[in-house]
Every structure is written in structure tokens, then in C-alpha cells.
Amino acid sequence: MDTILFDVISWVGLTICIGAFFIKDVFWLRLATLVGCSLLFVYYSHIAIPQGVISNLLVLLINAYYLLRFAQARRATKASEAATATPLVSQAD
């Protein structure tokens, strides 16, 4: 049973990573790759394949870094939009 679970994890992770090649939006591409590589990292850790662990960990960390940068840039954009928004002021006659 344990082997079947990890085989399913590896197939799902591989499917997500391959499916990421068809994603055009950079955010969703990085997110899908992050999830897929996380699953493959778990699988390769379980079967003790150092090359698989290291390569998936590196890709996972790279995508996590760029997703964090994306989130920071998005927050900065929203903050600047909020700061430049002109509030409606009614003038009393």
C-alpha cells in the first residue's frame, strides 16, 4: 500500500510538471511547477535518489523565490495604486 501511494504521488507530480509546459501565464506556470516539483521531491526523498531530490529541491526553491517576488511586486503595485487614487471630495456651497 505504501508503495502505491508514493507511485501515485510521483505520477501526479510528473503530470503537473509536464502540464506546466502548456501554461502561458507565468504565475500559474510557476505555481504548477512548484506543486509538481514538491510532489516529486517527496517521491525521490522516499526512494532515496539524491539526484532527484536535489534537482527537484532546486527547481522548487527557484519557483518559490520568483512567486514571492511576484507577490511583493503585486503588493507594491496595489499600494501605489491606492496612494495615487484621488478620493471624491464633495464641496459644500
FENSULVEN-V533541 format. One record per pair of residues at least 12 apart in sequence whose C-alpha atoms are under 6 Angstrom apart, sorted by the first residue. I is the first residue (numbers start at 1). GAP is how many residues later the second one is. D is the distance in Angstrom with one decimal. If there is no record, write none. Layout:
BEGIN
((I/GAP/D) (I/GAP/D))
END
This chain:
BEGIN
((6/37/5.9) (9/30/6.0) (10/30/5.5) (10/33/5.7) (13/23/4.1) (13/26/5.0) (13/27/5.4) (16/20/5.1) (17/16/5.4) (17/19/5.1) (20/12/5.9) (30/33/5.5) (34/26/5.1) (34/29/5.9) (37/19/5.3) (37/23/5.8) (41/12/5.3) (41/15/5.5))
END
